[in-house]
Amino acid sequence: MDEPDDSWIAATAAALLAAEDENVPVEPLTRCRPGLPLETAYRIQAATVARHVAAGARVVGYKAGATSKAIQEQAGVDEPDSGVLLDNMVLPTGSTMHRSVLMQPRVEAELAFRLGSDLHGPDVALEEARAAVKEVFLALEVIDTRFAGWQITIADSIADNASCGRVVTGPMVPMDAGLDLGAEPLVVSVNGTAVATGEGRAVLGDPLLVLVWLAGRLHRFGECLRAGHLVLAGAVHASLPLGAGGTVRAQSLHLPPVELRVR
């Protein structure tokens, strides 16, 4: 199959944005283009993000996805991906979200960071990544897909901004040098009933390694992680369906809880 040209990438980005605006899913890209290269998928993602920015949105960070075995097995993938966080996607803890604004939402609890200094790839050391973190917090990521039925490949997900719909941020606390994020236990509850658990080490063995991986991936596109960026490390458990009329809460041993109400 021929490499997609710029016009196809632009048309695909426009179709994904239309699907989002109209709340009507479209056919996965890899149905008509099997073997779609991941680099091409990232170009589609960049084109959709550029259109959002042109319309007034602001880039505030990145998300890593499929960083745990639980998510990789659930999604049928074997490597992480990443997406871009825009300011209009981010909600503070305690927010109420109407389920109808998304198409097929699911929810994940994650560890997340706010950076205090830039991180440039491709050879970021783990201690350099830790030193760059100013604050750490719990987050709920509401994932969604503009493709029908979640029957997608990693290339489809990447093109669709790594399936990121909304991000709910918990209170941010200073990064404690003694905090072992790998051992941090997370518990997710819906309407007061625990439904999922996981530890930070489920994410690449150490959630700080997400910063190393992401800095390296961005470097290939001439980009980097910037001071002030938010970074989601990825779910520590398999994603959960998100229904209306409930309250989702994530809590852990050392970090403040995060909560989302769904109507």
Summary of the structure (lengths in Angstrom):
residues: 263
radius of gyration: 17.4
end to end distance: 44.4
largest distance: 51.9
contacts: 904
relative contact order: 0.22
helix: 33%
strand: 33%
